[in-house]
């Protein structure tokens, strides 16, 4: 198999930015889901902010993202966000620094899928730009040095951590906060604003099966599955249900002492209504493309941990490396571990 596509999502739940190559870290691609939008609730609700995710805010698909990096410095550069208004067909843009100044005085608590962290409130001009496009007040926040703990059985070290009688994840996270681009940290079981894992791996062969459920001439858009890594060359659709690990031989690794990259695939990815969104209108799609989730319900509810949701793709965790490594489109990928049975997803508050 080979890597055919790579994607990153600097602002959570907006359209992905395609990559040709990228450094890999235990926390995902650099800049992946380091920002998130929160809806400001002015109705006296507690808490007064609501996490904005594509599941509940389909209008987020009207925003595309493009990375513009400074050559030789992965920490510099901007994400260019473009909004397409379906009503006027007008495009408007804003540039946001990928690594903003984190001396802003306001830091707030954010809890995403029961996994807590802190985040810096970005300067008002960014939130005002987004608010004017959404038509309601929103707040843009940036993770900065903070991360979220991985819960349930998603971590490759879940069984080990369960037996561990040492410090809790909270004390570990407080004692050591990894910085963007760090190669290794004491607590590698941490993530950004990604839902539950640093990487999501899907295959084009499984995508072909989804497209086959649509009328002739219609194809499923793979970006609706929001992958980080897309593979081509797998033998059968949904073979990945049983994959436990991947070996990536990277053409981007130019060091003399070439070493493959290993990734653990720990759990399946349960799917939500966002598969049905029309990326041109920011609403539920008309016709059969608006029933993709229902179509997959028929035979893809194969994970007993999320038995009411269909499965597509596997969550991945990079095995720690002592040196910087990269992956690229065209890299060769091998399955280095398989499971005899499908894994069973377990994350507090998600699934069954």
VMD Tcl script that draws the C-alpha trace (Angstrom):
set ca {
  {0.00 0.00 0.00}
  {0.95 3.64 -0.34}
  {-0.11 6.94 1.17}
  {-2.28 8.70 -1.41}
  {-3.46 11.74 0.57}
  {-2.63 13.61 3.79}
  {-4.78 16.17 5.60}
  {-4.53 18.45 8.60}
  {-7.21 20.57 10.29}
  {-5.72 23.59 12.10}
  {-9.16 24.79 13.24}
  {-11.27 21.88 14.40}
  {-14.28 20.89 12.27}
  {-13.51 23.11 9.30}
  {-12.42 21.65 5.98}
  {-9.00 20.05 5.93}
  {-5.82 21.36 4.37}
  {-4.14 18.92 2.00}
  {-0.46 18.15 2.61}
  {2.26 16.63 0.45}
  {4.41 15.71 3.45}
  {4.51 16.41 7.17}
  {6.49 15.88 10.32}
  {4.80 13.36 12.61}
  {4.56 13.82 16.37}
  {2.89 11.78 19.14}
  {0.15 14.44 19.20}
  {-0.61 14.44 15.46}
  {0.65 16.54 12.58}
  {2.06 19.92 13.65}
  {-0.78 22.48 13.82}
  {-3.51 19.82 13.59}
  {-6.59 20.89 15.59}
  {-4.72 23.41 17.71}
  {-7.60 25.87 17.37}
  {-11.29 25.46 18.15}
  {-14.36 27.65 17.96}
  {-16.81 28.00 20.84}
  {-20.33 29.38 20.52}
  {-21.04 32.13 23.05}
  {-24.38 31.48 24.74}
  {-26.02 34.70 25.83}
  {-29.08 33.08 27.39}
  {-27.75 32.56 30.90}
  {-26.72 28.98 30.16}
  {-24.04 27.31 32.25}
  {-21.44 26.87 30.99}
  {-21.78 29.97 28.79}
  {-19.76 28.45 25.92}
  {-20.50 25.47 23.66}
  {-17.90 23.50 21.73}
  {-18.46 23.86 17.99}
  {-18.07 20.58 16.11}
  {-19.12 19.63 12.60}
  {-21.70 17.16 13.95}
  {-23.88 19.93 15.36}
  {-22.74 22.92 13.29}
  {-22.88 21.87 9.61}
  {-22.20 25.46 8.52}
  {-18.58 24.92 9.54}
  {-18.00 23.09 6.23}
  {-18.26 26.44 4.45}
  {-14.80 27.34 5.78}
  {-11.74 25.95 3.99}
  {-8.16 26.07 5.29}
  {-4.77 26.40 3.63}
  {-1.38 26.26 5.33}
  {1.25 28.81 4.31}
  {4.45 27.83 6.04}
  {7.71 29.74 6.29}
  {10.44 27.75 4.60}
  {12.70 26.02 7.09}
  {10.57 26.87 10.12}
  {7.51 24.67 10.74}
  {6.50 26.83 13.71}
  {6.12 29.93 11.54}
  {3.46 30.68 8.98}
  {-0.28 31.17 8.85}
  {-3.48 29.30 8.16}
  {-5.58 31.07 5.54}
  {-9.27 30.54 6.25}
  {-11.68 31.14 3.37}
  {-15.43 31.44 3.87}
  {-17.82 30.83 0.99}
  {-21.22 32.42 1.46}
  {-23.87 30.23 -0.23}
  {-26.21 33.22 -0.47}
  {-23.85 35.65 -2.22}
  {-21.27 33.18 -3.55}
  {-18.63 35.57 -2.21}
  {-15.31 34.44 -0.75}
  {-13.77 36.25 2.20}
  {-10.47 35.38 3.90}
  {-8.55 35.83 7.11}
  {-4.98 34.87 8.03}
  {-4.30 33.44 11.48}
  {-0.78 32.78 12.81}
  {-0.21 29.06 13.28}
  {1.74 29.70 16.47}
  {0.20 32.81 18.02}
  {1.53 34.86 20.89}
  {0.37 33.05 24.04}
  {0.92 35.96 26.39}
  {-2.75 36.81 26.09}
  {-4.06 37.23 29.62}
  {-7.25 35.18 29.23}
  {-6.97 31.40 29.55}
  {-10.16 29.36 29.86}
  {-11.09 25.78 30.69}
  {-12.32 23.64 27.81}
  {-13.76 20.14 28.13}
  {-14.10 18.16 24.89}
  {-15.63 14.68 25.10}
  {-15.04 14.64 28.88}
  {-11.33 15.31 28.32}
  {-10.32 18.62 29.97}
  {-7.69 21.16 29.01}
  {-7.03 24.90 28.97}
  {-6.85 27.22 26.00}
  {-5.86 30.79 25.19}
  {-8.60 33.14 24.01}
  {-7.46 34.63 20.71}
  {-7.58 38.40 20.11}
  {-11.03 39.84 19.50}
  {-10.54 40.58 15.79}
  {-10.39 36.88 14.94}
  {-13.54 35.98 16.87}
  {-15.38 38.97 15.39}
  {-14.51 37.87 11.85}
  {-15.91 34.39 12.46}
  {-18.96 35.76 14.31}
  {-19.89 37.94 11.33}
  {-19.78 34.89 9.04}
  {-21.75 32.57 11.33}
  {-24.32 35.20 12.23}
  {-23.91 34.60 15.96}
  {-21.20 35.25 18.53}
  {-18.31 32.80 18.63}
  {-14.90 32.68 20.32}
  {-11.67 31.36 18.78}
  {-9.32 29.63 21.22}
  {-5.81 28.22 20.83}
  {-4.30 25.31 22.76}
  {-0.80 26.72 23.04}
  {1.24 24.46 25.34}
  {-1.79 22.57 26.67}
  {-3.03 19.11 25.69}
  {-5.94 16.81 26.54}
  {-5.67 13.37 28.18}
  {-6.59 10.31 26.13}
  {-9.38 8.43 27.89}
  {-10.85 4.93 27.82}
  {-9.03 2.29 25.81}
  {-7.88 4.50 22.93}
  {-4.26 4.77 24.06}
  {-1.83 2.01 23.02}
  {-0.80 2.03 26.68}
  {-4.37 1.77 28.02}
  {-3.90 -1.60 29.71}
  {-0.60 -0.52 31.25}
  {-2.01 2.79 32.46}
  {-4.97 1.03 34.05}
  {-2.61 -1.01 36.21}
  {-0.33 1.91 37.00}
  {-0.48 2.99 40.63}
  {1.65 6.08 40.04}
  {0.51 9.69 39.58}
  {-2.83 10.37 37.91}
  {-3.02 11.67 34.35}
  {-3.87 15.13 35.73}
  {-0.75 15.40 37.89}
  {1.38 14.05 35.04}
  {-0.08 16.55 32.62}
  {0.45 19.39 35.07}
  {4.04 18.40 35.80}
  {5.02 18.10 32.16}
  {3.28 20.04 29.39}
  {4.78 19.08 26.01}
  {5.44 21.82 23.48}
  {4.48 21.81 19.81}
  {6.84 19.65 17.81}
  {8.43 17.90 20.77}
  {9.61 14.42 19.88}
  {8.86 12.70 23.14}
  {7.27 13.53 26.47}
  {6.67 11.80 29.74}
  {2.97 11.56 28.97}
  {2.57 10.67 25.30}
  {-1.08 9.71 25.83}
  {-2.24 13.23 25.07}
  {-4.03 14.85 22.17}
  {-5.00 18.25 20.82}
  {-8.60 19.18 19.95}
  {-8.79 16.02 17.82}
  {-11.75 13.97 19.02}
  {-10.06 10.96 20.60}
  {-6.73 10.21 18.85}
  {-3.88 12.00 17.04}
  {-4.36 10.27 13.67}
  {-7.22 8.85 11.62}
  {-6.38 6.33 8.88}
  {-8.81 5.40 6.07}
  {-8.51 3.52 2.77}
  {-9.62 4.30 -0.76}
  {-10.84 0.71 -1.14}
  {-13.40 1.24 1.64}
  {-14.34 4.58 0.08}
  {-15.17 2.71 -3.15}
  {-17.69 0.64 -1.22}
  {-19.36 3.78 0.13}
  {-19.49 5.31 -3.36}
  {-21.08 2.12 -4.70}
  {-24.09 2.83 -2.47}
  {-24.77 6.11 -4.28}
  {-26.49 6.51 -7.67}
  {-24.33 5.97 -10.73}
  {-22.12 8.97 -11.39}
  {-21.99 10.07 -7.74}
  {-18.88 9.50 -5.64}
  {-18.42 9.93 -1.91}
  {-16.03 12.74 -0.98}
  {-13.28 11.21 1.14}
  {-12.74 14.48 2.99}
  {-16.16 14.05 4.63}
  {-14.55 11.25 6.65}
  {-11.99 13.81 7.88}
  {-8.92 11.56 7.62}
  {-5.32 12.45 8.33}
  {-3.85 9.58 6.29}
  {-5.46 7.99 3.22}
  {-4.09 4.69 1.92}
  {-4.41 3.16 -1.53}
  {-3.74 -0.47 -2.44}
  {-5.52 -2.42 0.29}
  {-6.95 -5.72 -0.91}
  {-10.55 -5.48 0.30}
  {-12.91 -2.88 1.67}
  {-12.78 -2.63 5.45}
  {-9.69 -4.81 5.83}
  {-8.54 -2.05 8.17}
  {-11.16 -3.08 10.75}
  {-8.67 -5.70 11.88}
  {-5.41 -3.78 11.52}
  {-3.48 -3.29 14.74}
  {-0.40 -1.50 13.46}
  {1.28 0.05 10.42}
  {4.87 0.41 9.26}
  {5.54 3.45 7.10}
  {8.73 3.60 5.02}
  {9.07 7.28 4.32}
  {10.61 8.80 1.22}
  {10.68 12.06 3.19}
  {13.22 10.57 5.62}
  {16.54 11.63 4.07}
  {18.78 10.80 7.02}
  {21.51 8.23 6.42}
  {20.22 6.07 9.23}
  {16.78 5.44 7.75}
  {14.26 3.99 10.16}
  {10.61 3.10 9.46}
  {7.80 4.80 11.31}
  {5.45 2.64 13.35}
  {1.87 3.51 14.21}
  {-0.49 1.62 16.51}
  {-4.10 1.46 15.34}
  {-6.11 1.07 18.50}
  {-9.81 1.58 17.78}
  {-12.45 2.07 15.10}
  {-13.91 5.44 14.16}
  {-17.67 5.68 14.68}
  {-19.44 7.97 12.23}
  {-21.99 10.74 12.74}
  {-24.43 12.85 10.75}
  {-21.63 15.01 9.30}
  {-21.32 12.46 6.47}
  {-24.64 13.83 5.20}
  {-23.62 17.51 5.02}
  {-23.48 19.33 1.70}
  {-20.15 21.16 1.58}
  {-21.54 23.80 -0.78}
  {-24.57 24.79 1.29}
  {-23.55 24.01 4.88}
  {-26.78 22.05 5.31}
  {-27.94 18.45 5.01}
  {-27.49 17.28 1.43}
  {-30.51 16.62 -0.75}
  {-31.10 13.27 -2.41}
  {-29.26 10.08 -1.58}
  {-26.00 11.84 -0.70}
  {-27.88 13.12 2.33}
  {-28.53 9.55 3.51}
  {-24.96 8.21 3.62}
  {-25.10 7.63 7.37}
  {-28.31 5.61 7.01}
  {-26.84 3.57 4.16}
  {-23.83 2.62 6.29}
  {-26.08 1.74 9.22}
  {-27.26 -1.33 7.34}
  {-24.03 -3.32 7.62}
  {-21.29 -1.19 9.17}
  {-22.43 -1.15 12.80}
  {-19.68 -3.63 13.61}
  {-18.19 -2.24 16.83}
  {-19.94 -3.41 20.00}
  {-18.64 -0.32 21.79}
  {-20.51 1.99 19.39}
  {-23.23 -0.37 18.22}
  {-25.57 2.42 17.08}
  {-22.99 4.04 14.78}
  {-21.38 2.77 11.57}
  {-17.61 2.36 11.40}
  {-15.18 3.82 8.85}
  {-11.44 4.10 9.53}
  {-9.05 3.42 12.40}
  {-7.60 5.72 15.05}
  {-3.79 5.76 15.21}
  {-1.03 6.66 17.65}
  {2.57 7.22 16.66}
  {5.05 5.05 18.53}
  {7.56 7.40 20.17}
  {10.72 8.29 18.31}
  {13.89 9.92 19.61}
  {14.32 11.89 16.40}
  {12.19 13.93 14.05}
  {10.55 11.91 11.29}
  {8.25 12.76 8.40}
  {5.80 11.01 6.12}
  {4.76 11.92 2.57}
  {2.34 11.08 -0.19}
  {3.81 8.07 -2.00}
  {5.30 6.43 1.10}
  {5.04 2.65 1.27}
  {2.86 1.29 4.08}
  {2.69 -2.25 5.45}
  {0.37 -3.81 7.99}
  {2.68 -5.03 10.76}
  {0.02 -6.22 13.21}
  {-3.47 -7.64 12.79}
  {-6.19 -8.47 15.30}
  {-8.15 -11.71 15.23}
  {-11.33 -9.85 16.17}
  {-12.55 -6.28 15.88}
  {-11.61 -4.02 18.77}
  {-14.34 -2.64 21.05}
  {-14.38 1.12 21.48}
  {-14.50 2.54 25.00}
  {-14.36 6.27 25.81}
  {-16.37 7.72 28.72}
  {-19.43 9.50 27.41}
  {-19.05 8.31 23.83}
  {-20.38 5.14 22.25}
  {-23.04 3.02 23.92}
}
mol new
graphics top color blue
foreach p $ca { graphics top sphere $p radius 0.5 }
foreach p [lrange $ca 0 end-1] q [lrange $ca 1 end] { graphics top cylinder $p $q radius 0.2 }
display resetview
